Amino acid sequence: MTLYLNFRSQGVGGAVIDPYVLEGNGVAAPPALRALSSVEFAPRAASKHVLFAAHGFNVSYEYGARSLGQLEPQLGLGASEIYLGVLWPGDFWLPVVNYPFEGSVAMDCGRRLAEFCDRWLTRAQSISFISHSLGARVILEAVKNLTRRARVVCLTAAAINQDCLETEYAAAAANADSISILASHEDWVLKVAFQIGDPISDLLHDDHTLFEKALGYDGPPTPAPPPIQSPWQIPDACGYGHGDYLPPGDQVQPPPPPDPRWPRAAAFMARAFHGQPQTWP
């Protein structure tokens, strides 16, 4: 039984809503989930290390639920830890055209995520976050607005400017104990599409540096100060593309043998969450 925090009003696209908790089998087709009241959920999180995982851009409700549901068992969570997949409407019927506008949606979700944590997770032992792609903006916006410190932030294939932790999200970096990053020069979505879409986003929001490379492509500017951890750059020979960090959400359990790439990324996330030394990349 997986827990999710849902910001979606529709299966594809739709408006952002105040989040509520879902529980059930997220890898079924369709996902078999039921709403759980925040009052019912809050005691479960008391004294627990809470981990949120956010998918990226152009991910539907069903795809996100299946992907994040398959990620949970790979993270090696113990009895004192609790996981919630973050389902947010970072998609649209015309995804490429809509990309530059999704930054505002991600930021809206991030602020609402912080409000949820501040209201319902006051008794949690700690709060941590994992993200993929544009989910980085959801997570960093949440950490920036939290009234308590985030213990661990793990950003994979982050579709956000590489200097964001020194500029736009310097406050988020200052509010986290540890930040781990996975980046790949073989990520052609970030190498090409990000360079096309992000300048339009820059013009719309005027909140970060024009024509910067993506954090998930080149990593942060060096030398990277604490709390940023190293290493972060995946060797080119590993061939990590943009979709190689999370389980594929178009597969229903039982899945075929997993791609060797995403379980490796999941192991990196698990070590980051548990404060263990990184053995890869």
C-alpha positions in Angstrom: 0.0 0.0 0.0 1.6 3.2 -1.2 0.8 6.7 0.0 0.5 9.7 -2.4 0.0 13.4 -2.0 -2.3 14.4 -4.9 -2.5 18.0 -6.3 -4.4 17.0 -9.4 -8.0 17.8 -10.4 -7.9 15.7 -13.6 -6.0 12.7 -15.0 -4.3 14.9 -17.6 -3.7 18.6 -17.2 -6.2 20.4 -15.0 -5.9 22.9 -12.3 -3.8 22.6 -9.1 -5.8 21.8 -6.0 -5.0 21.8 -2.3 -3.3 18.4 -1.8 -4.9 15.4 -0.1 -3.5 12.0 0.7 -4.3 8.9 -1.3 -3.6 5.3 -0.3 -3.6 2.0 -2.1 -2.2 0.1 -5.1 -0.7 2.7 -7.4 0.7 0.3 -9.9 -2.7 -1.2 -10.8 -4.4 -0.2 -14.1 -6.1 2.0 -13.2 -4.5 2.8 -9.9 -6.7 1.6 -7.0 -6.4 4.5 -4.5 -8.7 5.8 -1.9 -8.6 9.3 -0.2 -7.2 9.5 3.3 -8.1 12.5 5.4 -5.2 14.6 6.7 -6.5 14.1 10.2 -6.3 10.3 9.7 -2.8 10.5 8.0 -1.1 12.9 10.4 -0.7 10.3 13.3 0.9 7.9 10.9 3.7 10.4 10.2 4.3 11.2 13.9 7.9 10.4 14.9 8.7 9.2 11.3 11.2 10.2 8.8 9.0 11.4 5.9 10.1 11.2 2.3 8.3 12.8 -0.6 9.1 11.8 -4.2 8.0 14.1 -7.1 7.8 13.1 -10.8 8.6 15.5 -13.6 7.0 17.3 -16.5 4.5 15.6 -18.9 3.5 12.8 -16.5 -0.2 11.9 -16.2 -1.9 10.9 -13.0 -1.8 7.1 -13.9 1.7 7.2 -15.2 2.9 9.0 -12.1 1.2 6.8 -9.7 2.6 3.6 -11.3 6.1 5.0 -11.6 6.3 6.3 -8.0 4.6 3.2 -6.7 7.3 1.1 -8.2 10.0 3.3 -6.8 9.0 2.9 -3.2 10.2 -0.7 -2.7 13.6 0.1 -4.2 14.4 2.6 -1.5 14.9 0.2 1.4 12.6 2.1 3.8 12.4 1.0 7.4 9.6 1.0 10.0 10.6 4.5 11.1 10.3 5.9 7.6 7.2 6.8 5.5 7.0 7.5 1.7 4.6 9.7 -0.3 4.6 10.0 -4.1 3.8 13.5 -5.2 1.2 13.6 -8.1 1.1 17.1 -9.6 -0.3 18.4 -12.9 2.9 19.1 -14.8 1.3 18.0 -18.0 -1.1 19.2 -20.7 -2.7 17.9 -23.9 0.1 19.8 -25.8 3.1 19.1 -23.6 5.9 20.6 -25.6 4.0 23.8 -26.2 3.0 24.0 -22.6 6.4 23.4 -21.0 7.4 27.1 -20.5 4.2 27.7 -18.5 4.6 24.7 -16.2 7.2 26.5 -14.0 4.3 28.5 -12.4 2.3 25.3 -11.8 5.3 23.6 -10.2 5.9 26.6 -7.9 2.3 26.7 -6.9 2.4 23.0 -6.0 5.7 23.5 -4.1 4.1 26.3 -1.9 1.1 24.1 -1.2 3.4 21.2 -0.3 5.2 23.4 2.2 1.8 24.4 3.7 0.8 20.8 3.9 4.0 19.9 5.7 3.8 22.8 8.1 0.2 21.9 9.0 0.2 18.1 9.1 3.8 17.0 9.7 4.6 19.0 12.8 5.2 15.7 14.7 7.3 14.1 12.0 10.9 13.4 13.0 12.2 14.8 9.7 11.1 15.7 6.1 13.1 14.8 3.0 12.5 15.1 -0.8 13.4 13.4 -4.0 12.6 14.8 -7.5 12.9 14.1 -11.2 13.1 16.7 -14.0 10.8 19.7 -13.4 9.8 18.1 -10.1 12.9 19.8 -8.8 11.1 23.1 -8.9 8.2 21.6 -6.9 10.6 20.4 -4.3 12.9 23.4 -4.1 9.9 25.8 -3.8 8.6 23.6 -0.9 11.9 23.6 0.9 12.2 27.4 0.4 8.9 27.9 2.1 9.1 25.3 4.9 9.1 26.7 8.4 11.4 23.8 9.4 14.6 22.5 7.9 14.6 19.7 5.2 16.9 16.9 6.1 17.7 15.5 2.6 17.0 16.9 -0.9 17.8 14.6 -3.8 17.4 16.1 -7.3 17.7 13.9 -10.4 17.8 15.1 -14.0 16.7 18.5 -12.6 15.1 20.6 -15.3 16.1 23.9 -13.7 19.0 26.3 -14.1 22.3 25.0 -12.8 23.0 28.0 -10.7 19.5 27.9 -9.0 21.0 26.8 -5.6 23.0 30.0 -5.6 20.4 32.4 -7.0 16.6 31.7 -7.2 16.7 28.9 -4.6 19.5 30.0 -2.4 17.0 30.1 0.4 16.1 26.4 -0.2 19.8 25.4 -0.2 20.2 27.3 3.2 17.2 25.4 4.6 18.4 21.9 3.8 20.9 19.8 5.7 22.0 17.8 2.6 21.5 18.2 -1.2 22.4 15.3 -3.6 22.3 15.7 -7.4 22.4 13.3 -10.3 23.3 14.8 -13.7 24.1 13.3 -17.1 25.6 14.8 -20.3 23.7 12.1 -22.2 20.4 13.7 -21.3 19.3 15.1 -24.6 16.0 16.4 -23.2 18.0 18.7 -21.0 20.7 19.4 -23.6 18.3 20.4 -26.4 14.7 20.8 -25.2 15.6 22.6 -22.0 17.7 25.1 -23.9 14.7 25.9 -26.2 12.0 26.0 -23.6 13.7 27.6 -20.6 14.5 31.0 -22.2 10.8 31.4 -22.8 10.2 30.5 -19.2 12.9 33.0 -18.2 11.0 35.8 -20.1 7.7 34.8 -18.5 9.0 34.7 -14.9 12.1 36.9 -14.8 13.4 35.0 -11.8 16.6 33.3 -12.9 19.6 33.6 -15.2 19.0 33.5 -19.0 20.5 30.7 -21.1 21.9 28.7 -18.2 22.5 25.0 -18.6 20.3 22.6 -16.6 21.3 21.4 -13.2 20.5 17.9 -14.3 22.8 18.2 -17.3 26.0 19.8 -16.0 25.5 19.7 -12.2 26.0 22.8 -10.1 28.7 25.4 -10.7 31.9 24.4 -9.0 33.2 24.5 -6.4 29.8 23.6 -4.9 29.5 24.6 -1.3 27.8 22.7 1.5 25.1 21.3 1.8 25.6 20.1 -1.8 27.2 16.6 -1.8 29.5 15.1 -4.4 29.8 13.3 -6.8 26.9 14.0 -9.1 28.0 13.6 -12.7 27.1 10.2 -14.2 29.8 9.0 -16.6 28.9 9.5 -20.2 29.5 5.8 -20.9 26.5 4.9 -18.7 24.2 6.5 -21.3 21.7 8.0 -18.9 18.8 9.8 -20.8 16.1 11.9 -19.2 13.8 8.9 -18.6 16.3 6.6 -17.0 16.0 7.7 -13.4 12.5 6.5 -12.4 10.6 3.3 -13.1 8.5 3.4 -16.3 4.9 4.2 -15.4 3.4 2.6 -18.5 4.1 -0.9 -17.1 1.6 -2.7 -14.9 2.9 -5.1 -12.3 4.3 -7.7 -12.6 6.8 -5.7 -14.8 9.3 -7.2 -17.1 12.9 -7.3 -15.9 13.8 -3.8 -14.9 16.1 -1.6 -16.9 19.5 -1.6 -15.2 19.6 2.2 -15.2 16.7 3.3 -13.0 17.4 0.8 -10.1 20.9 2.3 -10.0 19.4 5.8 -9.7 17.0 4.5 -7.0 19.9 3.1 -5.0 21.6 6.6 -5.2 18.3 8.1 -3.9 18.2 5.5 -1.1 21.8 6.2 0.0 21.1 10.0 -0.1 18.0 9.6 2.1 19.8 7.4 4.6 22.9 9.6 4.8 25.2 6.9 3.4 28.3 7.4 1.3 27.7 7.4 -2.4 29.3 4.5 -4.3 28.0 5.7 -7.7 28.2 7.7 -9.9 
